[in-house]
Structures are given as structure tokens and as C-alpha cells.
Amino acid sequence: MNEQLPPVAPDVVAAAVEGLTSRLRKKLDAAIEQYAAVPAAVEGDTVSVNCGEDAVVTLAPGPSGTVTTADQARCTCLLAPRCLHRAAVLGACPVADAEAPAAEAPAAEAPAAGSADRPEPEPVAAPALPEPVTAALTPAQTTAAAGLWSAAAAVLAAGVPAAGAVPQAELLRAAHTARLAGLHRAEAAAVRVVRGLRGARARHDGHRLADLVAALRELLLTTRLLAAAHPDPALIGTARRGYRPGDGGLRVHGVCREPVISATGYGGVVTHLVTDDGRWFSVADVKPGGPARARGAATAPVSLGPAALNHAQLARGGLLITGATVSPDGRLGSGKGVRATPLTGVPWSSVPLAALFARPLAETVAERLATAPGQDGEDGRPGEPIGCDLVVVGASGDHLLARELQAATGPVIRLAPANAHPDLAHTANLRRLASRPGLHIRVIGRLDPDRAATLHPLAVGPVPGAEATLRLPPEWLDRADLGYDRIQGAHLPPPDAGPPAETLTPSPPDPLADSPLWRVRRLVELAVAGGRRAVAEPARSGDLDRDTASLRRTGFRTAADLAAALTAAADRRTRDVFGRLDEADPDHYASAWLAAAVHLASTERVLVQATWQAHQETSEVHDRRSVDAASNIDP
């Protein structure tokens, strides 16, 4: 993917590939790789790529910066618009998110904040978005879901090496049909799968096979339930960036900044905000650009009304917003009617931000992990950040080890870098904090539902009233954004401050890593990375018998059965009446893979939940109750 190129709507890419002849489709993957390496020429609002003699592709994105219609991509060759040059350049562009059809709030509906002829409005929070009403799916929706299932099953059977531009275009075409039918969650999952496939094929540094597996699992699970007319409204989802106008004034306080670097070339920053009643909102500035843009966006102006402040100031300040537009995921919009007045920043130790650290961490984690995998949210990630007070007890690799300050016998919590990119300060800051065992820190971070007792800290600050705590500069307002601010030795307390630090064993137990579930995980990931033929190989080599025997010995009987069923489905080929091999059935294979993947995710979630429980002196890697609960999950 070329980061200089603008994002392109999924249906535009799909239509361009569909217009190619079969001969040109065979050349498409090589052409995309070739043109992605060609520098693009930017002239005003247009971007041009020279594809050779008499072939220049020009992209003219709309006001949103996205190519949304076919006539915004033109080629000068004689075969245009059904030419290889145009389709390849569009295939090298980032895939854009679907924009909601609803417009943002008009200017007439939002009065200006702080005007001279009227008093400042009272800070009335924007109304909650209405919950979707349970209703039967329409025939068009079930048909669209079935088509998206078929396209996803074909991608799974092909695997990453064979899931080139043509299978991706078919998936995007099915995703566009799902969007027209109102199936927003399935459409968003399909776009994430395409992005993951591109990152895997291009071997991007930030690509994780586990993310692609999770996206494909959610896509297949969602479309399978929708095709069966499942009535759960959460399966339908909401349109991305579906901003709706609020009522009155919305007072938000800055909490922290989070740098964003994606595997598909996007970069930027998200600033997290909290209202007086504890609701989370965010202001995002994420566009194509990668690590360089993520660094620069740290102090970029905030696109929210005429307020003259940047993201660094907003993270330590606040806003009073009138005419606010809010998306279902809490993102604040920048419509014409939005007016924002800067507010003085609030320390973490003062209300309302102090309430973020008042609830015991065990209660918050138990509530978050109670949701089944795949139902954490439409983007596959858990909800808003959580706050806690911790005491540092050591380090393990690039992880900082800590315990909850008010729970001396609680579990050892791993603080892992939210983003390990070398251009960001996460890893260096955690190393600095880990060098001072006994340090008391206040943390805002994200829960990792896939790892044993792990948080990804976004920002840290001093614990009020503690002696052995951080000493940050006054201008930081008692908080340090771990992705941007760099903690120095002068910010740490003297070595003799506070009581002696706890002595910790080299590494806390990890029942997830020590369980034989890695055998199932390897098979599930192999199916995505190598395709159907790669999954059938373990049965022929004898590896499957060893894997299933190990799983059964440790109590994971259902996991062993599903692994065997997946391998059998991958190697299952029927013959016609003349003895010739029939075409492989992708639906049966996709169903077997989905059952194994969903059971694996649910079992791992149970083991993760066990690591957050109170610490018990035991020599077992995980207790029998966790094993029994995990092995009895209905696939």
C-alpha cells in the first residue's frame, strides 16, 4: 500500500477489479506491487501515479479526502476505465471506512458558546443514543449475510498466499452489499479482514496474524448468525461515524493521548475525554501516514469547532461543547454547528477524574471479561480505558510487573507497551518505571482480554499522598502520556523513599501460556496463514495425534475433538460418479474452522479470567476449576 495515495471506498475497488478480463486479473497482484512502489505526484487535491508510457492514473478524492465514486479515478490509457493501471492503483490505496449517510448537525441548530448577548449554557450532557429495536431480518439482509459468508469462506480456504486482489475485491463487493442492506457490523469486519490480508501479504511490521484471525472469526460468526436470521440487534451494528446532534452543552475533561500506528499505513492520535458523570468520549486525528504522522499529530490542532488548542493541550485541558455531534462509539464530530470553548485542565486527583481510580480493579476487569469473545464491541476490542493505582514490583522482558496498591495479595499484573514501535516512547518509559521497584503509580490503560492479567498503559501519574511516587513537571498536570512524554530519572523518587519493595519470583505463573491450547491456536492460525491444504497436512504427518493426545490428557477434550474435526474437514474431498474429485466444499470447512476458533477464544478467555483472581499459593499452573470450565464450553 502506498501511503501517499488517498483512501478508496470498498465498492470502488470492487467495481474496478470486477471490470477486468480474466487475463488482466491474473496480472493484478503483480501490478499492485509494482505501482505501490511508484512515488505519487500530488497537485492540489489530486494525486497522480505514472504507470508507464501514455498511462497516468489520477485520483481526485472528494471533500472527505476519500475516493468514493468511480469517476474520481481516471486513467489516460485506451482501455480505461476497464484497464489494469486503474484497478492496480486503486488496489494500492488504503481501504476507507464506510461513512454514515447521516449528515452532521447543521449550524443553525447549535448556538455559539460564550456569546455576548446570551449566558453560557449549562453543561447538559448529550443524550444517549437510542438502543436498536429487536426486529426480524429482511430477506435482503439474510441474502447479503449469506453472500458475505461465502466470500469470507473462500478467503479462508485460500489462505493469505492465495488471497490476492481478486478474492479481496469479491469480499469488498459482498461487504458493500451488506452495507446497503444495513449490516454495518459485518461490513466493518470484512474491511478489517481485507486490511489484515494486505498487511500479511506485504509483511508490514505492525501486522499480527492473531488480529487477522480475530477479524475473520468475527466476520464468519456474525454472517453465520445473520444468515440464520438471528434476532440479536448487536449483530447488525451501527454505521461508522454515524454522528448525531447532542442537546445543550457537553463538558469534557482531557485524560490522555494515545498514538495510533496501524499495520495498513494509518497514523495519528486519539485524545480520550471524560464527562462530569464519567462517560468516555474521544477526538481522533487518524489518517494515512504511518509513524511520522503519529508523531506529528501529538501537537496537531484539534478539529472541533473554532477552539484554538492542540491535542497535547486538550489532553491536559477540557472543552465546553455546544451543538455536539457524537458517534455511537463516543467519537466527537466536527460539524459546522459545533462550537467549543476551552476549559482549565483538571488533575487526576480532582473530581471528576478521581472517580476513574475509585473502583477496585478486580471488579472492573470482571465486568469487562464477562462478555464473550466476539461481543466486546463492533471493532473487536474491549471498551474504554480503565484506571487503577499500582505498585511496581519488577520487570519481565519488556513488561513491567505490578500489583494493585490496595490488594497486596492480588495477582501480579503485567503492563505491556500499548505500541512497541521504536518511534514511540512506550517501551522506554516502562523500562524506566520498572527500574524503581516499590514505585507507586496511577495508571490509565486498556485491558488486554487475550493475555494473562495484562494491561496496556496509556498514561501514568503520581498517587496522591504517596511518598514513593512520580514527581512530574507542573506543566504536565500530574500525568505523562507514555506514547509521547518521556519519563526521566528526575521524575522518579529517591531510591530510599517509601517502604522496602516486594521481592518477586522471576516470572508469575501464566496458565494460558503453559496450557496445551497453543496446539489448537497453531492449527487455527495455520488455516489463515496457509490455507486449507496446510491444515490437512498435520493429519498425514501424525502431528495431529500427538496434539489431540496432549489436549485430552490435560482436560481439553472438546478442543481436541474440534481440532480433529477441522483437520478432517480440510482433507475431505468427495468424488463424483466417475471417480473424479469434486470441488472442495468451503462452507463445511469454514464451519469447522469457526467452531474451533470460537471455542479456542472462549477457552482462553476463561483462563485469562482466572489470572485476575486473587493470588493463591499453588504449584499448579492453573486450577482444575478453570480447566473444567474451559473444556465444557459449547462450541
Secondary structure, 3 states (H helix, E strand, C coil): CCCCCCCECHHHHHHHHHCCCHHHHHCHHHHHHHHHCCCCEEECCEEEEECCCCCEEEECCCCCCCECCHHHEEECCCCCCCCHHHHHHHHHCCECCCCCCCCCCCHHHCCCCCCCCCCCCCCCCCCCCCCCCCCCCCHHHHHHHHHHHHHHHHHHHHHHHHCCHHHHHHHHHHHHHHHHCCCHHHHHHHHHHHHHHHHHHHCCCCCCHHHHHHHHHHHHHHHHHHHCCCCCHHHCCCCCCCCEECCCEEEEEEEEEEEEECCCCEEEEEEEEEECCCCEEEEEEEEECHHHHHHHHHHCECCCCCCCCEHHHHHCCEEEEECCEECCCCEECCCCCCEEEEECCCCCCCCCHHHHHCCCHHHHHHHHHCCCCCCCCCCCCCCCCEEEEEEEEEEECCEEEEEECCCCCCCCEEECCCCCCCCCCHHHHHHHHHCCCCCEEEEEEEEECCCCCEEEEEEEEECCCCCCECCCCHHHCCCEECCCCCCCHHHCCCCCCCCCCCCCCCCCCCHHHHCCHHHHHHHHHHHHHHCHHHHHHHHHHCHHHHHHHHHHHCCCHHHHHHHHHHHHHHCCCCECCCCCECCCCHHHHHHHHHHHHHHHHHHHHHHHHHHCCCCCCCCCCCCHHHHHHHHCCCC
